[in-house]
Amino acid sequence: MENNETFLRTFNEAKKRLENLPIYSENFQVKIEFVDNRFLFKFQGFFLDNIALNLFDKIVIDHTISTTSSEIKTEIMHEVIHTLQAKKYGGWIVSRLKIPDWVLEGYAVYISRENLTDGQQKFLQYCFNHNKLSTPDWYRLVGLMVKHAIEQMHYSVDDLHRGKVDYDTVYKDMMKRYKDK
């Protein structure tokens, strides 16, 4: 990242946005560690090829991949969301078992990505025509689905996280609205 001042500004921007979430906790704390060694980073994540990892209440960001302040902010927010989800919905193991994967990742994408809806119509057309999506495309799709469920279908964040909202219901409604435009 550019310098410490940029990091602090980026971190404070992320913090302000996170503080307004319904799952935010006043006594929330998380450690953020930057790693400049790709092998060490991958080892900590059991050889997953990611940019950031959430190891319980510690976020590890690979500085060799993620260098711009917007990437750092996105990764911090995404991983902090997972920590908040765990704190609010029963801890790390319980939340991973009970929160549907599409909500777990989709909510983190929805909150962390500022440009999620750029080219949305074209992207949804692509999704509609392809049965198998790449991992980045799946993340974007479930982010859009969570956005749609909250903003268009008016489901609560709690209902989503407690598994009261069905993936197929949201997907079909989103695609129907997309086709109707």
Secondary structure, DSSP 8 states (H G I E B T S, - for coil): ---HHHHHHHHHHHHHHHHTSTT--TT---EEEEE--HHHHHHHTTT---SEEEETTEEEEETTT--SHHHHHHHHHHHHHHHHHHHHTTHHHHHHHHS-HHHHHHHHHHHH-TTTTTTHHHHHHHHHH-SS--HHHHHHHHHHHHHHHHHTS---HHHHHTT-S-HHHHHHHHHHHHHH-
